[in-house]
Structure formats: C-alpha cells, structure tokens
Amino acid sequence: MKILVVGGGGREHTIAWKLLQSSKVTKVYCAPGNGGTAQIAQNVPIGVHDFAALVQFVKDEGIDLTVVGPEDPLLAGIVDFFQERNLPIYGPNQKAAMIEGSKSFAKSLMKRYEIPTSAYESFLDYESASAYVREQGAPIVVKADGLAAGKGVVVAETVEEAEEALRQIMQESVFGEAGARVVIEECMFGEELSLLSFVDGETVKPMITSQDHKRIFNEDRGPNTGGMGTYAPVPQMSAELVDEIVKTIVQPMASGMAKDGIPFKGILYTGLMITEQGPKVVEFNARFGDPETQVLLPLLETDLLDIFVGTINGELDAVDVTWQKGSAVCVVMAAPGYPGEYPKGALIHGLGQANEGATVFHAGTKETEEGIVTSGGRVLGVVATGADLAQARETAYAKVQGISFDGAQYRTDIAARAMKYQQKG
C-alpha cells in the first residue's frame, strides 16, 4: 500500500517511520514533511491546508490511505473533504474534531456525559472574565478556547498573572481568533497523565500511558511549550487506574459522541490530572500527541496500518493491540528563544552518529545542500527504548550529548521523577 502522511513535525516523522515497518506498506509520502522524513519517505511540497492539491496528488499517485497528523487540517475539514470524494483517510471528521477545536464545546460534552473534569466558566469579553478571576482568586487556569499550538494555557499563580493572561489573549489577540473566547478553570492538583486511545466510533483500544513535560525549563518552570519531552509507560499509574479512566472517561465520551451523531474515529487524546478525588480531564485532543507519539509508537507491537484500516472500516474490535515490555524516553531539543521568537537555519551536527537503541525524530528541520538545518521551535525528539526508564533515559541523553546546533536547549530532567518512583517500587 502507498500511504500519504499529512504534516511536517515530529509526530508525522514518527508515524511515517512506524508505517514503514509494516510489510504491507510499499511507500510513504509526507506532505510537506521535514528534513527527517526526507531520509525515509518522499516529501511532497503541498501544504496541510491545500486539500484540493492533496486530493489530486492522492489520485495521481494511486495513494491507498491518507493519515492526518496535525489538528489544524482536521478542524478545517480535511477528512470530510476526502470522504466526499470516496478517498480513504484516517482521522476524525470536522464535527468530531471540535472536541479539540473548542474547549467550551469539549466542556459541554463532558458535562452532558457526566465525565469528571474541573469546574469552569467561559467568557467572550475581558471585563466579565476579569471579574470572575477576581471573584475566584488564584491559582487559576486561563485557556484560549481555540487552537493555540499547545501554548494557549496559562496556569496563573496570582490574580494579577491571570488578568495579564486575559489581557494578552482577549485584548492583544496574541492567539488570534483562538482567543476570542476564553475558558477559565479551577486549578487541579495531582499527577498529570496522557492516555491516548484508538477509537472507531464505539470501540476503544487504549494505548499505554505517557507523560509530557510541558514547561520549558527543569522542574516544570517557565512558560508552557508544545512539549519538551515524554516517557512511557508511567510507572506511577496502575493498570487498574487505566481501566477506571477508560470506563469513566474515554468510553463514555466515545459512546456519547456516537449517540449524538458525531462518532469519533481516530486518536482520542485524553489529558488527565490524577487528583485526590480520582482522574479528571484536563483536555481532549483529536489526534496523536506530540511528543507522546515519539515514545508510544516505538513500543507498539501491532502493525499500525492494521489499526488504521480497522478503525476506518469500523472493525477495531477485531484488531489485537499489543505493546512491547520496557520503557521509552524522548528528549526534545529546541531552538534558542523557544517558546518565544527563535532563529532558523542553524546547521545541525551529529545526526549521523550511531547509538544503539536510539532514534532521532525530526520536528523543525529542513534539508539543504549544506545539510539538515533548524526550521522550527522544537527541532528534534531524541528517543530511546530500554528495559526500564533508567536505561532508556541514559541512552536518550547520551545521544543528545552527541548532537549540537547553535543555542540548542533541552531539559535535563525528563522522566527523572518517574524513575525515582520506579526505583522505589
């Protein structure tokens, strides 16, 4: 089968890499791809929003399946566009993808289906939102309602910090239309956890657990980013807890959406806080997480293509989804200045070094005559697997030490806290 992967980040590089392990896959194309996908697949210079050009390419090349990585084209209706032309495509349609596209929409679904989450209110004007913050006090969470590339969330420690976030989002429009409405939530405390699930409308097949590190600096300091590193599975989380999350959160959401006539087909990402009252939803996303994908897919034993095809055909229940034993750790190397403004075009050194058990997934990179250069905020995801977190972590950081580009920054504490927990256990 010929596969087209839509997107150009670390998630898409990982998806292409995993699909190429299938004996059923003959070739993978990436649109637009990056410097890493150019090494293993064929990049196609078509943007993720140029649906007409993507469809024409699929027809011209005889593509058997299109897989959508990023959230933006899903929210723009790429799945509907392909389905209207009877072209197989993996991902939720536009209505179902709204579970990520609007936090207030997702909150309303959770309220209707009695899914545990934080208390919240949504606002369309700054004055009302500011008054609510002053009434509630801090800490408090301020979120842009729409898509903001993982950066539209502020956990405010003070009322003044929350009001400043509201001013930037609603008055200065730092996130554009995504910030026309804001959702203000109570601040939950506990252990964060990501549980991604394959969903075909009714059937839910959970993946292993993973944990992202959102803040730019060690010890979770500094502003939120798209994700500075991940590990899987999470040793603090028992199999019983995962079963509870599926039973009380993921399955009710999938069944509820199907009942409402908006069945979700694709990857349902559930961001959770494990509180003293039990697991509660922080957010839902409508696709593979980034950089969660980079630690999940290396541990997946089942042919990813079989899962994708089973989902599209509504036969996911017949697919046995299994996982390798062991752990995976991803360390993100980012450009200087990220998550703010950052330079591009720095030559990356050390990508060719050999290091058993490690893989480098490219995110913000570009192939040039001089070599691979930086072209985004998050540049690389250095991933290693091992018998346990300690082994995977050691290998990942050893690989990081051999890679360099001007101003490279990365956290040095990815999975450190979880590793201590695993050692105690």
Summary of the structure (lengths in Angstrom):
residues: 425
radius of gyration: 20.6
end to end distance: 44.5
largest distance: 59.5
contacts: 1547
relative contact order: 0.13
helix: 35%
strand: 28%
